[in-house]
Amino acid sequence: MHQLVKVQNFAVSGDGFGAGEGQSRERPFGHADPGSMFAWAGATASWPNRTDPGGSRGLDDYFTRDFAHNIGAEIMGRNKFGPQRGPWQDHDWRGWWGGEPPFHTPVFVLTHHPRPSFTLSDTTFHFVDGDPATVLAQAREAAQGRDVRLGGGATTIREFLDADLVDTMHVAVVPAVQLGAGVRLWVSPDELLDRFHLEVVPSPSGVIHHLFWRR
Ligand SMILES: NC(=O)c1ccc[n+]([C@@H]2O[C@H](COP(=O)([O-])OP(=O)(O)OC[C@H]3O[C@@H](n4cnc5c(N)ncnc54)[C@H](OP(=O)(O)O)[C@@H]3O)[C@@H](O)[C@H]2O)c1
């Protein structure tokens, strides 16, 4: 069966940014507030970090619940993994997610500064330097027949779009958030219409789900 390469639940501001400027340990999304970018998912019944019972059902919940469905590996950029740049100064940094990362599969972190792999619970992080097609081949093999999630950030997604390696993409646009600067996925989703079909589905939460699939 064909293994899809999927972007899922990637949140962008109304003006198309996946993160703000000035990322740091204290501010994983730079000047953007991840709480407001992901309020739509956090309010759902399926949000994995939910501490109180309840939560919404419906479209936002469907996407939140579907995040891990049939995914066998993730590819992410080095800036999603953490705030360090250049050669690793702090090898103790093992990502933002603590001892139980939410991936539960092999994760391939794209970087020009590879370091040894390590495992936290059921997630193994591999650090790979290579062009998108080569890294995708590694991720496909690790996924053992299941799909590969492209986890972001915007730089990595753009790189895979430019290489024409993305099959489907779900982007949640959050109109209430305007960032003005940062890492941008698009100026307008129309940029992708030469290669993708697009269906735009507003949710009662205020986010606007954008669903792309290849022409
Ligand atoms: N909105 C969302 O849903 C969402 C999702 C995920 C992440 N984020 C946020 O987005 C931000 C990160 O996004 P970003 O666009 O700045 O960066 P990114 O895509 O996470 O990472 C880009 C970096 O990855 C490395 N890289 C990319 N392609 C490579 C290749 N082919 N070979 C080797 N290395 C490669 C390079 O790092 P080096 O050269 O330094 O190694 C590059 O600077 C963070 O703030 C994160 O929290 C948001």
Ligand as a Chemical Component Dictionary entry (heavy atoms), coordinates in Angstrom:
data_LIG
# 
_chem_comp.id                   LIG 
_chem_comp.type                 NON-POLYMER 
_chem_comp.pdbx_formal_charge   0 
_chem_comp.three_letter_code    LIG 
# 
loop_
_chem_comp_atom.comp_id 
_chem_comp_atom.atom_id 
_chem_comp_atom.alt_atom_id 
_chem_comp_atom.type_symbol 
_chem_comp_atom.charge 
_chem_comp_atom.model_Cartn_x 
_chem_comp_atom.model_Cartn_y 
_chem_comp_atom.model_Cartn_z 
_chem_comp_atom.pdbx_ordinal 
LIG N1  N1  N 0  2.458  25.908 14.166 1  
LIG C1  C1  C 0  2.695  24.620 14.312 2  
LIG O1  O1  O 0  1.790  23.781 14.202 3  
LIG C2  C2  C 0  4.098  24.204 14.597 4  
LIG C3  C3  C 0  4.481  22.877 14.400 5  
LIG C4  C4  C 0  5.821  22.530 14.589 6  
LIG C5  C5  C 0  6.723  23.497 15.027 7  
LIG N2  N2  N 1  6.322  24.755 15.247 8  
LIG C6  C6  C 0  7.256  25.813 15.656 9  
LIG O2  O2  O 0  7.948  26.232 14.487 10 
LIG C7  C7  C 0  9.262  26.672 14.838 11 
LIG C8  C8  C 0  10.278 25.875 14.028 12 
LIG O3  O3  O 0  10.052 26.059 12.667 13 
LIG P1  P1  P 0  11.182 26.589 11.678 14 
LIG O4  O4  O 0  10.520 26.806 10.370 15 
LIG O5  O5  O -1 11.899 27.717 12.344 16 
LIG O6  O6  O 0  12.247 25.444 11.624 17 
LIG P2  P2  P 0  12.203 23.852 11.381 18 
LIG O7  O7  O 0  11.565 23.552 10.082 19 
LIG O8  O8  O 0  11.690 23.175 12.601 20 
LIG O9  O9  O 0  13.775 23.555 11.322 21 
LIG C9  C9  C 0  14.588 24.147 10.328 22 
LIG C10 C10 C 0  16.010 23.680 10.569 23 
LIG O10 O10 O 0  16.105 22.273 10.343 24 
LIG C11 C11 C 0  17.364 21.963 9.755  25 
LIG N3  N3  N 0  17.124 21.451 8.406  26 
LIG C12 C12 C 0  16.025 21.643 7.619  27 
LIG N4  N4  N 0  16.160 20.985 6.459  28 
LIG C13 C13 C 0  17.364 20.352 6.499  29 
LIG C14 C14 C 0  18.055 19.502 5.619  30 
LIG N5  N5  N 0  17.534 19.149 4.433  31 
LIG N6  N6  N 0  19.261 19.021 5.998  32 
LIG C15 C15 C 0  19.787 19.357 7.187  33 
LIG N7  N7  N 0  19.161 20.156 8.078  34 
LIG C16 C16 C 0  17.974 20.653 7.734  35 
LIG C17 C17 C 0  18.158 23.267 9.724  36 
LIG O11 O11 O 0  18.791 23.375 11.006 37 
LIG P3  P3  P 0  20.387 23.372 11.282 38 
LIG O12 O12 O 0  21.063 23.824 10.015 39 
LIG O13 O13 O 0  20.529 24.340 12.424 40 
LIG O14 O14 O 0  20.749 22.000 11.677 41 
LIG C18 C18 C 0  17.034 24.290 9.639  42 
LIG O15 O15 O 0  17.432 25.571 10.089 43 
LIG C19 C19 C 0  9.407  26.443 16.309 44 
LIG O16 O16 O 0  9.110  27.648 16.975 45 
LIG C20 C20 C 0  8.356  25.383 16.593 46 
LIG O17 O17 O 0  7.970  25.388 17.944 47 
LIG C21 C21 C 0  5.034  25.146 14.997 48 
# 
loop_
_chem_comp_bond.comp_id 
_chem_comp_bond.atom_id_1 
_chem_comp_bond.atom_id_2 
_chem_comp_bond.value_order 
_chem_comp_bond.pdbx_ordinal 
LIG N1  C1  SING 1  
LIG C1  O1  DOUB 2  
LIG C1  C2  SING 3  
LIG C2  C3  SING 4  
LIG C2  C21 DOUB 5  
LIG C3  C4  DOUB 6  
LIG C4  C5  SING 7  
LIG C5  N2  DOUB 8  
LIG N2  C6  SING 9  
LIG N2  C21 SING 10 
LIG C6  O2  SING 11 
LIG C6  C20 SING 12 
LIG O2  C7  SING 13 
LIG C7  C8  SING 14 
LIG C7  C19 SING 15 
LIG C8  O3  SING 16 
LIG O3  P1  SING 17 
LIG P1  O4  DOUB 18 
LIG P1  O5  SING 19 
LIG P1  O6  SING 20 
LIG O6  P2  SING 21 
LIG P2  O7  DOUB 22 
LIG P2  O8  SING 23 
LIG P2  O9  SING 24 
LIG O9  C9  SING 25 
LIG C9  C10 SING 26 
LIG C10 O10 SING 27 
LIG C10 C18 SING 28 
LIG O10 C11 SING 29 
LIG C11 N3  SING 30 
LIG C11 C17 SING 31 
LIG N3  C12 SING 32 
LIG N3  C16 SING 33 
LIG C12 N4  DOUB 34 
LIG N4  C13 SING 35 
LIG C13 C14 SING 36 
LIG C13 C16 DOUB 37 
LIG C14 N5  SING 38 
LIG C14 N6  DOUB 39 
LIG N6  C15 SING 40 
LIG C15 N7  DOUB 41 
LIG N7  C16 SING 42 
LIG C17 O11 SING 43 
LIG C17 C18 SING 44 
LIG O11 P3  SING 45 
LIG P3  O12 DOUB 46 
LIG P3  O13 SING 47 
LIG P3  O14 SING 48 
LIG C18 O15 SING 49 
LIG C19 O16 SING 50 
LIG C19 C20 SING 51 
LIG C20 O17 SING 52 
# 
